[in-house]
Amino acid sequence: MVVSVGYYYLGESAEYLMDVLDGSNGQPDHPAPNAISNGFLIIHVLVGYAINGNVMNKAIYALFQSDKEPTDSLWWLFATSITLVVSFILANVVPDLSEILGLVGASFGYALTFVFPAVFWLRIVPKEQQSDLAFGGHVAVLVMAVGVISIGMYAEIDKLVSILKDEANAPFTC
């Protein structure tokens, strides 16, 4: 709702909050709001990372331990270390997060929108209640979605490879 109203009034001139708070010379026009906004953004990201990190750590822990509840501190440290090392490597290999978001959107965005509903319908509705037209429509959606996902993923991977070929964006150059 907020985004819709914002784009209605601002259109294409809508900007990232931190860019709006910066002055024309790159220095903040309003240092206090800029610092407060950055502080809130850091807290927001860290809370999300802690929540998702614990879920990921628990999944890694479950791969190596038969019981599902983390009880061994050394194995939990091992699972957490794997998450941190992989996160560090990804953060340094990928030059821009938008490229990864494009890849995720090209693959999972269409899957969530088109593939999962069609597959769920095919699995949930009994075969004797499925009309030929509805069945064919869902299969057609699945075929088109696979094609669109393939084209989108190819384009995003190609873009990522071309960006990584640039010396300025080489992995671990930060």
N, C-alpha and C positions, 0 to 999 in steps of 0.2 A: 504494500500500500504506500509506504514512504517513497520507495523508488518510483512508483508510477506517478505520484504527485510531483516529485522532484524533476523527473524527466518531462512532465507536462509543462512545468513552468520554466525549466532551464534548457530543455532540449539538448542539443549537442554541446552546449557550452557548460554542461555539468562537469565538474572536475573532482579529482581526488581531494579529500579533506586537507591532507598535509600540504598539497600544492596551493590550495587557496589561502592557507595561513602564512605561506612564505611570501615575502615581498619580491619585487621585481629583481632585486640584486641577489637573490638566493638566501638572504637572511630573513628570519621571521619578523613580520611586522608586529606581531603580538607574541612575544616569547612565552608568556605564561600559558595562554591557551594551547600553544603549540606543544609545550612540555607536558601539559596535562593530557592532551589528546594522545601523544606518544606513549605516556605512562599507561593510559587505559588500554591502548592497543597492545602494548607489551603484556599486560595482565591478561587480556583476552586471549592472546596467542599462547601464553604459557599455560593457562588453565586448559585450553583445548589440547595442547600437547601432552599435558600430564594425564588427562582423561584417556585420550587415544593411545598414549604411550603405555599406560597400564593395561589396557585391553590387548595391545600388541604383545607386551611382555608376558602376559598370562597365556596367550596363544603359543608363543615360543616356548615358554616353560612347559606347557602341556605336551608339546612335541617330544620333549626329552624326558619328561617324567610321566609315569602312568597315572598318578593321582592328579586331579584337576585343580586342587587348591594349593597355592604356593606355600610350602612349609619349610623348605630347605633354603636358607639364606644364600648359600653359595650358588645354587642353581638360579635363584632369582637374580643375583648379581650378574650371572652369565647371560641370562635372557635380556636384562636391561642393557648390558654392554653391547650385545648384538644390535639392539635397536639404536643405540647411540652411534655406533660405528657406521651402520648402514645409513643413518640420517646424515652423518657428517660427510660420507662419501657422496651421497646424492646431492647434498647442498653444494659441494665443490665441483661436481662433474657437470651439473646442469647450469648453464649460464643465466637462465632466466626462468623463473617459476611459471610464467605464462605459457611457456612451451609445454611443460608437463601438464598444466591445466588444460591446454588445447588437446593434448593426447588423451587425457582422461575423459574430457568432454566428448571427443570424437568416438571413443569406445563405449564408455559406460552411460553417457547421456542418452544416446539412441537406444541402448539396451534397456535402460530403465523406462524409456518412453514407449518403445514399440515392441521390443522382443519379449520382455517379461509379461506384459499383459496378454499378448497373444499366446504365449506358452502356458500361462496360468489358465486361460480360458480353455485351451485344448486339453489340459489335464483335469480341470475341475468339472466341466460340463460333460456328462455321460455321452458316449458316442451315439446312442439311440436318440438323444435330444438335439444333436448337432445337425443343422440343415446343411446341405451340400454347398449352398451359397455362403453361409457363415464360415464353414470350414475352409472353403477355398479363399475367402477373404483374409482369414487369419494366416493361412499359409503364404498368401501373396505378400502380406505385410512382413512376415518373417523373411522371405526371400529378398524383398526390397531393403529391409533393415540391414541384413547381412551385407548387401551390396554397398549401401551408404556407409556403413561402419568401415568396410574395407577401404573404400575410397578416402574417407576422412582420416583413418589411421595412416594410410600411405602418405597422404599430404602432410600430416603432422610429423611423421617420422622423417620424411624428406626435408622438411623445414628445419627440424632439430639437427639433422646430419649436416646440412649446409651451414647452420650457425656454428656448430662445433668445429667445422673446417677452418673457420676464421681464427687467426692466431690470437686475437684479442679475447676471444671467448673460449680458449683452450681450457680443458679441465685443470683445476688447481692453480689458476693464474690470479686468483684474488689475493 
